[in-house]
Each structure stands twice: as C-alpha cells, then as structure tokens.
Amino acid sequence: MLPQSFQFSPLSRRSVEAQFSGGHISGHSGLLLLREVDRLLGLSKRLARLLNDHRQPGKVQHEVQTMLQQRLFGLAAGFEDLNDHSHLRDDFGMQTAVNRMTRLASTSTLYRFEAEADRQAIIDAHKVLWDAFIRSHAKPPAKIILDFDATDIPLHGDQPEKFFHGYYDHYCYLPLYCFCGRFPLVAYLRQSKIDGAKHTAAILKLLVNFIRSHWPSVQIIFRGDSGFCRQLLLNWCDRNSVDYIVGIARNPRLEALVEPLWAMVKQHHTQRKAHGGSGSTKAFWRYRCQAESWRYARDAIAKAELTAKGTNPRFIVTSLRGNDRSLYYDVNCARGDTENQI
C-alpha cells in the first residue's frame, strides 16, 4: 500500500510534507462568491422563470436555472466559448456554484438551450436587469444619464455571421451596451457589418418606457459619441422629452466655425507656458447649427483645445439648456484640468 504522505528535509524549524489527501481541486473558487451574490439578488432564478422550456419533462437532466447559471458563471470566469464547457462541466468549483454534485450540461446541450431564446425572451431578460436597477435606488433620482456605446468582440474562429470590421481591423461582432453609471442596462450582441447605432432607438424606447413607468418625473439624458448622431434617434428624443448629449463627427464646415477661437487659445496657451503652466488649453463656444438632414436647428458646443500634439477641435449636439460647465466635458469634450479653460 502506498504511503499517504512523504517527509522532506525541514526548512529551519518548519517541517516539509507532501500529502495526497487534498480532495477535489478547482481553480475557479471565485465562482463561489458569484453564487452568493446570485442567491442574494435572485437574478438567475427570476430569469429562469421567463425562459420557455419545450423539452419533455421526463427526459430532463439539467434544469433551466442550472444551465443558465452554468453559462453565466462561465462567462464571468472568462470562458466565452461554449466549447469551454466540455471541461468546465467536470470542474468541482463550477458544479458547486450551480448547486450540483454531478456532471453539468454538455456543450451541445447548452447550445440548444441558447438557441431556444427568442426576441421576447431577450427583452424579458433585460427587464429583470432593469428592475434590479430600479430596486437598487432607495428613492427615485432627479436625473439619470444613459451611456450608449458599441465596441468589438474579436473572433478567432468560424463563428456565424462574422465580418471584417475596417475600424477595428479584424473579424468581430459589434455588441451594443448601455450603462447608467457603473450599472449595466443593455448588452445586445450584433454582427459588425451594420451601423454602430442600429437598433439603438428601439432599445432606448423600451428602456425609457420602463424607467418612466417607475419614475415618471426623472430627467433622462441619452449620451453617446458621434456614431449615435442620427436624425431618427435625435428626433425621437425630442418628441419624447429625452435630453441628449451626442458627439458630432468633425468636418471642414464645423472646423471653420471654431477657426476664430484658435488665435485666442494659442495666445492664452503661450502665456501659460511662459509662467510654467502645463497641460492643454481649451475654449468652448455654444451656438446653433443645423445639418442638411435635420428638420430644425439644435444647440451645439464646440471645443477648441490646444495640446502638445497640436489642435484638437471637438463638437457635440445637446438639448440641455443653461451654462452648466460639466456639459462641456461630456462625450468628445475630454474631462480634465478645468483651471486651463478660457
């Protein structure tokens, strides 16, 4: 019979011993923390109730909530590919996190589970997240800012609907995200051969209607970069009393508007340098503008910034009134050293 332990030469007054009774080993103990959070919030339980299960009850081995937790916890641990579950299903840390002591669902079972989700299931799942956002506030806030943005998910295999994106210079998906502060509200996976703002108006409408059903008086501000400066989106915001701060792509006509500001900015920048100042110097100008496709003029803010690398003009369009300086740092107007404003 083999010995259960081995003794090695001691280290000072410490004994060195090797044992083989460590039990089951897992490198994903962090999932146990997610398990406790999920138990506290009940998100996976509420999501599971919304998903249709068309399987024959007598042949079900893996419950909907178990598969949902397996997939969500796998994503949280950095395993985005379903193929990763060919070994994760036997990981004791993952099994404990989803309250199972046997093998979890296979890759093919999880694929069929995901393929069952339809448009309504996706909307209902987001509403569970939005409800958690509402309940996270003790009282309705006076104002919330909805930050929309699109980014890339690189693809390295032969995934369906993959497309080469020129801006990101690789094959990728182009998901749409929305955050309010640090709280995620929307995660919508899309192929990359589309306009970055596609479906934003429809999602914003659903989100705004849900929020106002709970907080009728809250001021809602839509914020995005120049990729979201679309007439359809801005017109919807105007009609539905949703304020916005949206970037405008630079063009020669807009740059010509700030041309008179550069002499003042450069003079102030030179004076600051002479007195030991550092950083950039910037000036702001608020004016009315109307693109050819717009039905009416809108307020815009131009930023004329001089940095060590040269001039850096930026532009936003906004429906917000007043002279709140914080507006000038939103979207393409970089946040920074306010003492260097003109």
N, C-alpha and C positions, 0 to 999 in steps of 0.2 A: 504493500500500500504506500502511495506517495505521501511524503510529509506535507502538512498543511501550511508550514511556514519555513523560512530559511533565515538563519542568523548570519549577518555580515560583520566585518570589523567595525567596532564602535567609532563614533566621532566624538572625541573628548569624553564627556560624561553621558552622551546620548547613545542609546543602542540603535542599530540599524537592522530592520527586519522586513522581509518580504512575505506577504500573505496572499492567499488566493481565495479569500472569503469576502471579497468586496461586494458581492451581489451584482445586481443588474446595473450597468453603466450607461449614462446618456450624456451627450454634450449639449443638450437643449434644456437645461434646468430653468432658463428664463421663461419658458412657456408656462411654468407653474405660477409665475406672477400674473401672466395674462389670464390664466384660468381663474384666479381670484378676482381680477378686475371684471371679467365677463360674468362671474357669479354675482358680483355686486350690482352691475348695471343691467344684467339680463338681456343683453343685446342679441346674442345668438339664439336664445330661447324665443324671443319675440320675432326674430327673422324667420326661424324655422316654421312658425305658425302661418306665415304668409306664403310659403312655397308649396306649390301643389306636388303631391306625391302620387304618381299614377302606377306605381308598382303593385303587384299582387301581395297583399298583406302577409299571406302565409309563406312567402319566399323572401321576405325582407330580412337581411342580416345586419345592415347598417342603417341606423335611424337617420332621418334628415338632419337633426341637430348635430349628431356626431360627425357626419360628413361635412357639414358647414363649419364646425369648429376645426376639424382637421385641415380644411382648406385655408381658413382664415389664419390659424396659428402657423401654418406652413409659410404663408405669405409674410407674416410678421417676423418669422425666423430667417427670411431671405430666400426661401425656396419658392420661386415664382412658377417654375415649370411643373406641370403635372407629373412628369416622369420622375421627379424627385421623390414622389410618394411610393415608388417601388421599394425604397429602403426606409423611408420615414414611417411606413405602416408598421414596421417592426421595432421602431425606436420606443424604448420604455418611457422616456420623457414625454413624447407625443401621446402615447397611449394613456398615460396618467393625466395629461392635460385635458383630454376629451373623455375622461372617466371610463376607460375601457381597459381590460386586462388581457385582451386577445388581439389578434391582428386587425388592423384597421382596413379601411376601404382601399382597393387597388386603384391604379391609375385609370384603368378603363371605367371602373365604377364611378369615380369622381368626374370623369369626362361626361358620362351620360347624365350625371346629376347636374352639372353646369349647363349642358345643352338643353335641359328642360326649362330653364329660366326664360321667360318671355318679357316683352316690354313692360307689361303691367307689374310683373314681379320686381323688375328693376326700380320702377317708380315707388312701389310699396316699400322696398328695402331702404330707399333713400329717405322716405318719410319716417321710418324708425329712427334714422340718424338725426333728422331734423327735430323730431320730438325730443330726443335726448338733448339736443342743443337748447330747445326751449326750456326744458326742465332744469338745465344747468344754471339758470338765472333765478335768483330769489324774487326779483321783480323786473318788469319789462324795462329794457334800456331806452333811453331817449333817442339813440342813434346807433345804427349798425352799418358797417361797411362790408360789402360782399366783394371779395377779391377773386376775379376770374383769370385764369391763365391756362395756356396749353404748353405742354412740354413733350419730350420724346422718350419712348421706351425702346432702346436698341434691340434689334432682332438679329440673332446669330444662326438661325436655322431656316427651315422651310415653312414657317408659320403661315396660316391662311391670311389672305388679303394684305400681305406685306408689300411695302412700296418704298422706293428710294426717295428720301426727302433731301432736296437740294440744300436747304439751310443747315440741317444737321449733318449732312454729308454721309449718311448711312441709311440702311434699311431700318425702319422703325414703325411703331404705332404713334399716334398723336392724341393721347388722352386729354380730356378737359377736366380741370379741377376748379373748385370754388372753396375758399376758406373765409371764415369770419374770425379775424384774429388768428389764433392757433387752432381753431376748431374746424375740422374738415366737414364740408357740407355736400360736396359733389365729387365723385370720381367716375368719369364716363370714358370708357375705352373706345377709341375710334381708329380707323385706318388713317394713314398720313397723307393720302392724295386728296385732301379736302382743304377748304379754307379753315384757318385756325379758329374762326368764330362760329363755325357751323353748329347749329342746334343750341347755341347759347341763349337766343331769345326764348325758345320753348322751355328750356330748363329754368331760366330766370323767372318766367311767368309762373311755373309750378311752385318755385321756391318762394317767390314774393306772396303769392296767394296763401300758401301755408303759413308763412310768418304772420301775415296780417290777420289771419283767422284767429290767432292767439294774441297778437299785439297790434291792435288796429291803429294805434297812434304813433307807432315807431317810425322814425325817419330812416329810410333805406337808401343807401348810396351804393351804386354799382361802380366798380373800379376795374380798369383793365388797361393794357398797353395799346399801342397803335393797331395791333391786329384785331381789336374789337371795335374800332371806329367804323361802324357800319350803319347806314341810314336806317335800315329796318330796326336795328337794336335801339338806336337813339330815339327814333320816333315812338317806339313802344314805351320807352322810359318816360318821354314827355307826356304821353296820353295817360299813363298810369301813376303819375306823381312819384316816380322813382328818380332820385337825383343821380348824377353820374359825374365821374372824373375819368376821362378816357384820353389816351395819348393820340397824337396825330403824327403820321409819318412826315419826315422832313421833305420839303420840295423847294425848288427855287423861289416860288412865289412867297411862301411863308418865310424863307430866309431873308428875302428882300424887306419884309416888314420889320425885322429887328436890326437891319443894317444901320439905322441911325443910332442905335444903342451902343455899338461897338466902340466908338470914339470915347464915350463917357466911361465905359467899363475898362478900356485899356489905360486911360488916364488914372483912374482910381487904383487899378492894379499896380501901375508903376509907382505911385505914391506909397502904397502899402509895402511894396518890396523895398523901397528906399528906407523905410522905417523898420525893417526887419520882419515884416509880415510874411506869412506863408500860406499855402493852400490856394484855392481858386477864388475868383471874384465873380459875382453874378448880379445881374439886374433882371427885374421882372416887369412885364408890361401886359396889362389886361386890355382886351379890345374885342370888337365884334367881327366875326368872319362868317362867310357862307361859301361852302364848297359848291361846285356846279350841280352835284346830285342832291343837295339839301333843299328842302322846301322853304326854309327860312334861316335867318342868321342865328348864330349861337355865340355865347361868350367863349372866348379863348384866352389862354395865358401863355405868353412866350417867355422863355428863359434864355438870356444871353449870358453864357458862362465862359470865362477865360481861364484855362488851366495851363499847366506846364507843357501840355502837348498841343495847345492852340485853342481855337474857338470851339464851343460845344453848344450850339443852339438846340433847344428842345421846345415842344409845343404840346399843350393839352386843350381839350374842349370840356367845358363843365357847365352844369345847370345850377350850380351853387352860387348864391349871391353873397355879398359882403366882401370884406377885405381881410378875411382870416388868412394869415401868412402860412398856416400849416397846409393850406390847399396847394401852395406853390411848390411843395416838396413831394407831392403825390405823383405817381406814375413815372413819367420820364424826367421829372424835375427831381434830381437826386437830393436825398436828405444829407445834411452836412452842417458846416460851420456857419451858423446864422450871423455871426459877427462880421462876416465878409460880404453881406448883402449891401447893395446900394439903395 
